[in-house]
Amino acid sequence: MRKGLDVFLIILVSTILGGLFGSYLIVNNLNNLPWVGVNNFENSIKQQLVRQEEISVTDVVKRVSPSVVSIEIQKDVSKNVSVDPFGDFFGNWPFFNQQPESPKTTEPDFQKVGGGTGFIISSDGLIMTNRHVIEDATAKYKVILNDGRRFDAEIVGTDLFNDIGVLKIAASDLPMVEFGDSDQLVIGQSVVAIGNALAEFSNTVTVGVVSGIGRSIVAGTGGSSEKLANVIQTDAAINPGNSGGPLLNLSGQVIGINTAISSQGQLIGFAIPINSVRQIIDSVKKTGEIIRPYLGVRYTMLDEDKAEKLKLDITEGALLVPGNTTTDTAVLPDSPASKAGLQANDVITEVNGKKLSKDYDLAQAISQFQPNDKINLKVWTKGQLRDVAVTLERYKK
């Protein structure tokens, strides 16, 4: 019995030592093996990952493309007009300006002068795009579906605060996009953009990553510039004509709305996070119009440099300031802010307990609520913090 146990122990120890020695030889000589070196193994894994991402992208494009539309902007060229709907967001692009040498007729002659992109948010024909794509009230708009069908479109509404616009076409049983959660985005995450590039090449696909989150930009040049807060930065190529198109994750969900590019950098584009406009989407679906809450103040977001120049003891928040004319007051007359007693030079530091900063500004905070909602503001006034209750109202142009 003892002899059998000794033999078993010898075999066990030999097996363990042999295994360790064999592992040593494999690890130290793997690269010398012609059929499976470490480098070859790593390259194989990388190739598989790349292939898997390619499959994901093609699946996204196949699934979402039917929900992406091209928007054609038409103007009455008999009036000898020139238009560039993307000049303020993309610079001057001459192929968007079509101006005949001389009108040949006094009858209206609507022709294509530019284009953009949109995506279907309801099966009965609601389409989301950018405000700057459809802001010209004198233009006509055509929507071209992925299958080639063309529809006249009417403007449901526009939202200046988020550069959002909604169109409606007379159609049914349309394929809709699916929404993702833009709050869960991380830098380096792969994204796909689909759009009507250069207003000529519909359903153009570009791929990139999220290269920045929570950016604040001023989109536009000259008189029609506007500030967009908390936007997504991406290196997926966004060209003129891509405005209003979807930015997608690899699950095929819309996580942003492509809106602008940087004129000073290459492959730097920006998209509005979808979570910032979910309330707009819900209000349009329920009521057929864009409904926004209204506080009624003009402000600038503080940072350390501004606070130092203004000699303020507080460095974050929304400083209530007047505009450029005497009628552009810091607190609008008969507004919810006025009724709550807010005044020029007040600083709103929190909205319902959430602190304001350059990355989370007042407009973004207010956009989370509905008209008639009661909110609590933390307000800094001449060195003292106080609580102010405000009842929001509906924004009216």
C-alpha positions as CSV (number, residue, x, y, z in Angstrom):
1,M,0.0,0.0,0.0
2,R,2.9,2.3,1.0
3,K,4.7,1.5,-2.3
4,G,1.6,2.4,-4.3
5,L,1.3,5.7,-2.6
6,D,4.9,6.6,-3.3
7,V,4.5,5.7,-7.0
8,F,1.4,8.0,-7.1
9,L,3.3,10.9,-5.5
10,I,6.2,10.5,-7.9
11,I,3.9,10.5,-10.9
12,L,2.0,13.6,-9.5
13,V,5.2,15.6,-8.9
14,S,6.6,14.6,-12.3
15,T,3.4,15.8,-14.0
16,I,3.5,19.1,-12.2
17,L,7.2,19.7,-13.0
18,G,6.7,18.6,-16.5
19,G,3.8,21.0,-17.0
20,L,5.8,23.9,-15.5
21,F,8.8,23.1,-17.7
22,G,6.6,22.8,-20.8
23,S,4.9,26.1,-20.1
24,Y,8.3,27.7,-19.7
25,L,9.4,26.4,-23.1
26,I,6.2,27.5,-24.8
27,V,6.3,31.0,-23.3
28,N,10.0,31.5,-24.1
29,N,9.8,30.0,-27.6
30,L,6.3,30.9,-28.8
31,N,7.6,33.7,-31.1
32,N,10.0,31.2,-32.7
33,L,7.2,28.8,-33.7
34,P,6.2,29.4,-37.3
35,W,2.5,28.7,-36.8
36,V,1.6,30.8,-33.7
37,G,4.0,33.4,-32.4
38,V,2.9,35.9,-29.8
39,N,2.9,38.7,-32.3
40,N,0.8,36.6,-34.7
41,F,-1.6,35.8,-31.9
42,E,-1.9,39.5,-31.0
43,N,-2.4,40.5,-34.7
44,S,-5.0,37.8,-35.1
45,I,-7.0,39.2,-32.1
46,K,-6.7,42.8,-33.4
47,Q,-7.9,41.7,-36.8
48,Q,-10.9,40.0,-35.2
49,L,-11.7,43.1,-33.2
50,V,-11.4,45.3,-36.3
51,R,-13.6,42.8,-38.3
52,Q,-16.2,42.8,-35.5
53,E,-16.3,46.6,-35.5
54,E,-16.7,46.6,-39.3
55,I,-19.6,44.2,-38.9
56,S,-21.2,46.5,-36.3
57,V,-20.9,49.5,-38.5
58,T,-22.4,47.8,-41.5
59,D,-25.2,46.5,-39.3
60,V,-25.9,50.0,-38.0
61,V,-25.9,51.5,-41.5
62,K,-28.2,48.8,-42.9
63,R,-30.6,49.2,-40.0
64,V,-30.7,53.0,-39.6
65,S,-30.3,54.3,-43.2
66,P,-34.0,53.8,-44.0
67,S,-34.8,56.3,-41.2
68,V,-32.4,58.9,-42.5
69,V,-33.8,61.5,-45.0
70,S,-32.4,64.2,-47.2
71,I,-33.9,67.7,-47.0
72,E,-33.9,69.8,-50.1
73,I,-34.2,73.6,-49.7
74,Q,-35.9,75.4,-52.6
75,K,-36.0,79.1,-53.2
76,D,-37.8,81.2,-55.8
77,V,-34.9,82.0,-58.1
78,S,-37.1,84.3,-60.3
79,K,-36.5,86.9,-57.5
80,N,-32.7,86.7,-58.2
81,V,-32.0,85.5,-54.6
82,S,-28.8,84.0,-53.2
83,V,-28.9,81.8,-50.2
84,D,-26.4,79.8,-48.1
85,P,-28.2,78.1,-45.3
86,F,-25.0,76.7,-43.9
87,G,-22.7,79.8,-44.2
88,D,-22.9,80.5,-40.5
89,F,-22.2,77.0,-39.4
90,F,-19.8,75.8,-42.1
91,G,-18.4,78.9,-43.8
92,N,-19.2,80.0,-47.3
93,W,-19.7,77.1,-49.7
94,P,-20.3,78.4,-53.2
95,F,-22.2,75.3,-54.4
96,F,-25.0,76.3,-52.1
97,N,-25.4,79.6,-53.8
98,Q,-27.4,79.4,-57.0
99,Q,-28.1,82.8,-58.6
100,P,-29.2,83.1,-62.2
101,E,-27.7,85.9,-64.3
102,S,-31.1,87.4,-65.0
103,P,-34.7,86.2,-64.2
104,K,-36.4,84.9,-67.3
105,T,-39.9,85.0,-65.8
106,T,-41.9,86.8,-63.2
107,E,-43.6,83.6,-62.3
108,P,-42.3,81.8,-59.2
109,D,-39.5,79.4,-60.1
110,F,-38.5,77.3,-57.1
111,Q,-35.2,75.5,-57.5
112,K,-32.8,73.7,-55.2
113,V,-30.4,76.0,-53.4
114,G,-29.1,73.8,-50.7
115,G,-29.9,70.8,-48.5
116,G,-29.5,69.1,-45.1
117,T,-30.3,65.9,-43.3
118,G,-33.0,64.7,-40.9
119,F,-34.2,61.5,-39.3
120,I,-37.6,60.1,-38.7
121,I,-38.9,60.2,-35.1
122,S,-42.5,59.0,-35.7
123,S,-44.0,56.5,-38.1
124,D,-46.5,59.2,-39.2
125,G,-43.9,61.5,-40.7
126,L,-42.3,63.7,-38.0
127,I,-38.7,64.4,-38.9
128,M,-36.0,66.0,-36.7
129,T,-33.3,68.2,-38.1
130,N,-31.4,71.4,-37.3
131,R,-33.2,74.8,-37.0
132,H,-30.6,76.4,-39.2
133,V,-31.5,74.0,-42.0
134,I,-35.2,75.1,-42.1
135,E,-35.1,78.6,-40.7
136,D,-35.9,80.4,-44.0
137,A,-39.7,81.0,-43.9
138,T,-39.6,82.0,-47.6
139,A,-38.2,78.7,-48.7
140,K,-39.9,75.4,-49.6
141,Y,-38.7,72.1,-48.2
142,K,-38.7,68.7,-49.8
143,V,-38.0,65.5,-47.9
144,I,-36.4,62.6,-49.9
145,L,-36.6,59.2,-48.3
146,N,-34.0,56.5,-48.5
147,D,-36.2,54.6,-51.0
148,G,-36.4,57.7,-53.3
149,R,-39.9,58.9,-52.5
150,R,-40.2,62.7,-52.3
151,F,-42.6,64.7,-50.1
152,D,-43.5,68.3,-49.5
153,A,-42.7,69.1,-45.9
154,E,-44.2,71.7,-43.5
155,I,-42.3,73.2,-40.5
156,V,-43.8,72.0,-37.2
157,G,-41.5,74.2,-35.1
158,T,-38.0,75.3,-34.4
159,D,-36.0,75.7,-31.1
160,L,-33.4,78.4,-31.2
161,F,-31.9,77.3,-27.8
162,N,-30.8,73.9,-29.1
163,D,-30.7,74.5,-32.9
164,I,-33.5,72.0,-33.4
165,G,-36.2,71.9,-36.0
166,V,-39.0,69.5,-36.8
167,L,-40.7,68.9,-40.1
168,K,-43.8,66.9,-41.0
169,I,-44.6,65.0,-44.1
170,A,-47.8,63.2,-45.2
171,A,-46.7,59.6,-44.9
172,S,-47.4,56.6,-42.7
173,D,-45.7,53.4,-41.6
174,L,-42.3,55.0,-41.8
175,P,-39.2,53.4,-40.1
176,M,-38.2,55.3,-37.0
177,V,-34.8,55.7,-35.3
178,E,-34.1,54.3,-31.8
179,F,-32.8,56.7,-29.2
180,G,-29.8,56.0,-27.0
181,D,-28.6,57.6,-23.7
182,S,-26.1,60.4,-24.5
183,D,-25.3,60.7,-20.8
184,Q,-23.5,57.4,-20.9
185,L,-21.1,58.4,-23.7
186,V,-17.4,58.0,-23.0
187,I,-14.4,59.6,-24.8
188,G,-13.0,57.1,-27.3
189,Q,-16.3,55.4,-28.0
190,S,-16.9,54.6,-31.6
191,V,-19.7,56.5,-33.4
192,V,-21.2,56.6,-36.9
193,A,-22.6,59.6,-38.7
194,I,-25.0,59.4,-41.6
195,G,-26.0,62.4,-43.7
196,N,-26.7,64.1,-47.0
197,A,-23.0,65.2,-47.5
198,L,-22.5,68.4,-49.4
199,A,-26.3,68.3,-50.0
200,E,-25.5,66.0,-52.9
201,F,-24.5,62.6,-51.6
202,S,-27.4,61.2,-49.6
203,N,-26.8,58.6,-46.8
204,T,-23.0,59.2,-46.7
205,V,-21.5,57.2,-43.9
206,T,-18.5,58.4,-41.8
207,V,-17.0,56.7,-38.8
208,G,-15.0,58.0,-35.8
209,V,-15.0,58.3,-32.1
210,V,-16.3,60.6,-29.4
211,S,-13.3,63.0,-28.9
212,G,-14.8,65.3,-26.4
213,I,-17.9,65.6,-24.1
214,G,-19.6,68.7,-22.6
215,R,-18.1,71.2,-25.0
216,S,-19.5,74.7,-25.3
217,I,-19.2,76.3,-28.7
218,V,-20.4,79.4,-30.6
219,A,-21.8,78.1,-33.9
220,G,-21.9,80.7,-36.6
221,T,-20.2,83.8,-37.9
222,G,-21.5,87.3,-37.9
223,G,-25.0,88.3,-36.9
224,S,-26.7,84.8,-36.6
225,S,-24.2,83.1,-34.3
226,E,-25.6,81.2,-31.3
227,K,-24.1,79.4,-28.3
228,L,-24.6,75.7,-28.0
229,A,-23.7,74.2,-24.6
230,N,-22.8,70.6,-23.6
231,V,-22.3,69.4,-27.2
232,I,-20.5,66.2,-28.2
233,Q,-17.2,66.5,-30.1
234,T,-16.4,63.9,-32.7
235,D,-13.8,63.2,-35.3
236,A,-16.4,61.4,-37.6
237,A,-16.4,63.6,-40.7
238,I,-19.3,66.0,-40.7
239,N,-19.7,68.0,-43.9
240,P,-22.1,70.8,-45.1
241,G,-25.4,69.0,-45.7
242,N,-24.9,66.6,-42.8
243,S,-26.6,69.1,-40.5
244,G,-29.5,67.5,-38.8
245,G,-28.4,64.0,-39.3
246,P,-27.9,61.4,-36.6
247,L,-24.8,60.5,-34.7
248,L,-25.1,56.9,-33.7
249,N,-23.5,54.4,-31.4
250,L,-22.6,50.9,-32.5
251,S,-26.0,49.7,-31.3
252,G,-27.6,51.8,-34.0
253,Q,-29.1,54.2,-31.5
254,V,-29.2,58.0,-32.0
255,I,-27.0,59.6,-29.3
256,G,-26.6,63.1,-31.0
257,I,-27.7,65.4,-33.8
258,N,-24.9,66.6,-36.1
259,T,-24.9,70.4,-36.2
260,A,-21.6,72.0,-36.9
261,I,-17.9,71.7,-37.6
262,S,-14.9,73.7,-36.5
263,S,-13.6,76.0,-39.2
264,Q,-10.2,76.1,-37.4
265,G,-9.6,72.3,-37.1
266,Q,-9.6,69.2,-39.2
267,L,-12.1,66.4,-38.4
268,I,-13.6,68.3,-35.4
269,G,-17.4,68.2,-35.5
270,F,-20.1,68.7,-33.0
271,A,-23.4,67.1,-32.2
272,I,-26.3,68.0,-29.9
273,P,-26.7,65.3,-27.2
274,I,-30.1,63.5,-27.8
275,N,-30.9,63.7,-24.1
276,S,-30.9,67.5,-24.4
277,V,-33.8,67.3,-26.8
278,R,-35.9,64.4,-25.6
279,Q,-38.3,66.8,-24.0
280,I,-38.8,68.5,-27.4
281,I,-39.4,65.2,-29.1
282,D,-42.0,64.2,-26.5
283,S,-43.8,67.5,-26.7
284,V,-44.0,67.4,-30.5
285,K,-45.3,63.9,-30.5
286,K,-48.0,64.7,-27.9
287,T,-49.0,68.2,-28.9
288,G,-47.8,68.6,-32.5
289,E,-45.6,71.6,-31.5
290,I,-42.5,72.5,-29.6
291,I,-43.2,73.5,-26.0
292,R,-40.4,75.0,-23.9
293,P,-40.2,76.3,-20.3
294,Y,-39.4,80.0,-19.9
295,L,-37.6,81.8,-17.1
296,G,-37.0,85.2,-18.7
297,V,-33.4,86.2,-18.1
298,R,-30.3,87.2,-20.0
299,Y,-27.1,85.9,-18.6
300,T,-23.5,84.9,-19.0
301,M,-21.8,81.9,-17.4
302,L,-19.1,82.8,-14.9
303,D,-15.6,81.4,-14.7
304,E,-12.6,82.4,-12.7
305,D,-11.4,84.9,-15.4
306,K,-14.8,86.7,-15.7
307,A,-15.2,86.7,-11.9
308,E,-11.8,88.3,-11.5
309,K,-12.4,91.0,-14.1
310,L,-15.8,91.8,-12.5
311,K,-14.3,91.6,-9.0
312,L,-16.9,89.1,-7.9
313,D,-16.4,86.7,-4.9
314,I,-18.2,83.9,-6.7
315,T,-16.7,82.1,-9.7
316,E,-19.5,79.8,-11.0
317,G,-23.1,80.4,-11.9
318,A,-25.3,82.4,-14.3
319,L,-24.7,86.1,-13.9
320,L,-27.8,88.1,-15.0
321,V,-26.7,90.9,-17.3
322,P,-28.5,93.2,-19.8
323,G,-28.0,93.1,-23.5
324,N,-26.6,95.7,-25.9
325,T,-29.7,98.0,-25.9
326,T,-31.7,99.7,-23.2
327,T,-34.6,97.4,-23.9
328,D,-32.5,94.2,-23.5
329,T,-32.9,94.0,-19.7
330,A,-31.2,91.3,-17.6
331,V,-34.6,90.3,-16.3
332,L,-37.4,90.4,-18.8
333,P,-40.5,92.4,-17.7
334,D,-43.5,90.2,-16.5
335,S,-41.4,87.1,-16.8
336,P,-41.3,84.3,-14.2
337,A,-37.9,85.6,-13.1
338,S,-39.3,89.1,-12.7
339,K,-42.2,87.8,-10.7
340,A,-39.8,86.0,-8.4
341,G,-37.8,89.2,-7.7
342,L,-34.6,88.4,-9.6
343,Q,-32.5,91.4,-10.6
344,A,-29.6,92.4,-12.8
345,N,-26.2,91.3,-11.3
346,D,-27.8,88.4,-9.4
347,V,-26.0,85.1,-9.9
348,I,-28.0,81.9,-10.1
349,T,-25.7,79.2,-8.7
350,E,-28.1,76.2,-8.5
351,V,-31.3,74.9,-10.0
352,N,-33.1,72.4,-7.8
353,G,-30.0,71.6,-6.0
354,K,-27.8,71.0,-9.0
355,K,-24.9,73.4,-9.4
356,L,-24.4,75.5,-12.6
357,S,-21.1,75.7,-14.4
358,K,-19.7,76.4,-17.8
359,D,-20.4,72.7,-18.6
360,Y,-23.9,72.8,-17.2
361,D,-25.4,76.2,-18.0
362,L,-28.7,77.8,-17.0
363,A,-30.5,77.0,-20.4
364,Q,-29.6,73.4,-20.1
365,A,-30.9,73.2,-16.5
366,I,-34.2,74.9,-17.4
367,S,-34.7,72.7,-20.4
368,Q,-35.2,69.7,-18.2
369,F,-38.5,71.1,-16.9
370,Q,-42.0,71.8,-18.2
371,P,-44.1,75.0,-18.2
372,N,-45.9,75.4,-14.8
373,D,-43.2,73.5,-13.0
374,K,-42.1,75.0,-9.7
375,I,-38.3,75.1,-9.3
376,N,-36.0,76.3,-6.6
377,L,-33.0,78.5,-7.4
378,K,-30.0,79.3,-5.3
379,V,-29.2,83.0,-6.0
380,W,-26.2,85.0,-5.0
381,T,-27.1,88.7,-4.4
382,K,-24.4,91.1,-3.2
383,G,-22.5,88.5,-1.3
384,Q,-25.4,86.7,0.2
385,L,-27.0,83.4,-0.9
386,R,-30.7,83.1,-0.9
387,D,-33.4,80.6,-2.0
388,V,-35.8,81.7,-4.7
389,A,-38.9,79.8,-5.8
390,V,-40.0,80.3,-9.4
391,T,-42.9,78.9,-11.4
392,L,-41.8,78.4,-15.1
393,E,-44.1,79.5,-17.9
394,R,-44.4,78.5,-21.5
395,Y,-42.0,80.2,-23.9
396,K,-43.7,82.3,-26.6
397,K,-42.0,83.9,-29.5
